[in-house]
Amino acid sequence: MSQPEFNVEVASIDQHGDPGFVHYRGAFYTSRSAGQFALTQAAAPADTYELDTVSVVIDAVGEGTSRRVMSSSSAAPASLPPN
């Protein structure tokens, strides 16, 4: 069986603006499942600990190489303009 191709970590941001405590970690075979996990799990610490910002790291692993994508984003949902 092949190895998972995407690793995801969701962490809080420390006082220096760097990723801190890792709340959730997972390994996935598809980018879609990795992305869905990242989105849903990023909301959990934001809501539970009332964080304004969380860090999501998606590490694409394949053929012995690694590409890391880091994102720190506001946990607040974007508001829609009025109709």
N, C-alpha and C positions, 0 to 999 in steps of 0.2 A: 504494500500500500504506500502511496506517495505521501510526502510530508506536507503539512499545511503551508500555504504560500503567503499568508498575511497574518501578522501579529499585531494586536491592538492593545494599547494601554490608555486608560482614562485616569487622570490624576488631578488633584487640586493644585493650585498655584501657591508657592511659598511667598514669604515676605519680600524676596528679591525678584519676583516675577518669573521664577523658574519652576518647571514641573516638580511637585513635591510628592506627597503620599499617593501611591497608586491604589485607587479604589477598585478598579476592575481591569482584568487582563484576559485576553482570549486569543486563540489561534484558529484561523479559518482557511478553507480551501478556495473560496471565491471572494472577489473584491466586493460583490454585492452584500454577502453576509457580514463581511468585516465592516462595511460602511453602516449597515443597519444596526449592528451591535454598537458601534461607536456613537451613533446618534441617540439611540435609546438609553445607553448606559451613561452618557454624558449628562443627561437630564437628571438622573437619580441623585448624584452628590450635590448638584446645583440646587435641587429642591430640598433634599434632606438637611444639608448643612447651610442652606441659604447663601451659596457662593455666587458671586457675580461672574466669575470666569473660571473655566476648567481647561485643562490641557488634554488633547487627544493626539496620540502618536500612532500612526499606522506604518508598520515596517513591512515592506514588500520583499519577501525572501524567495529567491529562485536561483537554481544552478550554482549555489555556493556564494552568491552575492547578496547584497542587501541595499535597499533604497528606503530611506526613512523620511516620512512626511510628518511634520509636526504642525499642530495648529492649536492656538489658544483662542478661544472665542467666548463671547459673552453668553451666559446661560439664559439671558432674558430672550423670550421669543420676539421675533420681529412683529411689529404691529402692522395691520393692514390699513390702508387709507379708507376713510369713510366713503360710502357709496353716494 
